């Protein structure tokens, strides 16, 4: 039987087809694996990424309080106030910061023959650098630290609140402090910055405070004692969480009452400190008046931030 002749062209076509098929399978396998890994990684990362806070910027602090509230909180002694002096007092003095989208503040002072009143406002926008912790959760951790440091009772009974009395290991975990730029002047940038009941703010080596002297005696204050409705307490209906602290302190130079209101709304923490100084130690600043005015301003600030 005659042998079939060899056809070079047909062999080349078969070889080319086989090569193309192998190349296609190899390429498809590689592409498929790479695409699957990339999508899977993106999905996993997205599921781990916590939600950002509501606030990405901050307002100008000195312009937040209404003029009417400032006049009420910084009253005179019945003497007419020259327009230039009034403008200077009510305009306030802005704190100097390196990043006004992370922290802003303002201070107001008015001196009269009856004493001096100081008002300070500190607004902090918290950013979490932990992908598993949202900005709101990080802000809540910082807020709880402030409440714990102030030893705020839960209901005015003198018993610490559940959040304030929890041990550090029971507190929500997160980064001790957020990464942030340093400050220049009165306001710190670190998220761990705290404010004590006397309006003192500390951040690393920088410390500022309302004028004070070394306390020599703290008088008894039945107006804010345990069980009093004016006692330091957690506040309802103000932001997502809030508390009020009230301290009466006597120094060599006089007596002063310090009211501090701290509240959180989403990833912003507002600390408002309002105090009245008197050189006459027999005339104690009235708790009810100062608390009412501080709460009025805090409510106005919360409404303004919510707009």
C-alpha positions, 0 to 999 in steps of 0.5 A: 500500500502506498504511503501517504505523503507528508504535508508540511503546511497542515502540520504547521497549522496543527502546531500553531493551534496547539500552541495558541490553545496552551498559551490561552489556557496559561494566560487565562489561568494567570489572569483569573488568579490575579483578578480573583486575588485583587478583588478578594483583597479589595473586598476584605479591606473594604469590610475592615475599613470603618466608617469616617466621621460626619465632620471633615472640617471645623467652623471658626470657634470665635464666631460660633456663640451668638452675640446675645449669649456672649453678652449674657455670659460676660456681664458688666457692672452697670457701667457703659462699655465703650464700643472699641472695648465691647468689640474686643471683649466679644470678638474673643481671642482665637487659639493658635493651631497648625491645623484648623480642620482638626482643632479650633478654640477661642477665649473670652474674658471680662473684668468688672469691679465684682470680679472676672469671668472667663469663657473658653471653647475647645472643639476637636475633630477626631480622626481614627488611624485604625482601619478597624475603629471608626472616627465616631468610636475613637471620639467616644473613647476620648470622651469617656476618658474625659468623663472618667478623669472628671469622676462624673457621677451617673445621677448626682448621687455621688456614685461614679457613672458606669462609663466613668468608673470602668477600669482602663482595661474595660474601656474600648480599645484603640490607639492611645493617641491619634497622629496629628501635628503639634500645636503652637499656642493655646490649643493642642492637636493630639486627640488625647488632649484633656481638659480638667474641671478648671479649664486647664488644657494639657498636650505634651509640654504645652499647658494653658489655663485660665488664671489661677492661684494655688488652691488653699482651701475648697469650701463646702458647697451644699449647692452641688453636693451629692444628691443635688440637682446641680451636682456634677452629672451626665447630661441628656439631650446634648449631642451623642454624649455629654457631662457637666462638672462644677467645682468651687475653689478658694485661693489666696487671691479669692474664690472661683467657680468653674463650670465645664461642659463636654459633649460629643457629636459624631467625631467632634468633641466640644469642651466649654469652660466657664468660670467666675472669679471673685476677690471677696471670699464671702461672695460665692459665685452662684452655681445655678446661674453659671450652669444655666448659661453654660448649658445654654451655650452648649445647646447653641453649639450643638445645634450649630454643629448639626446644621 
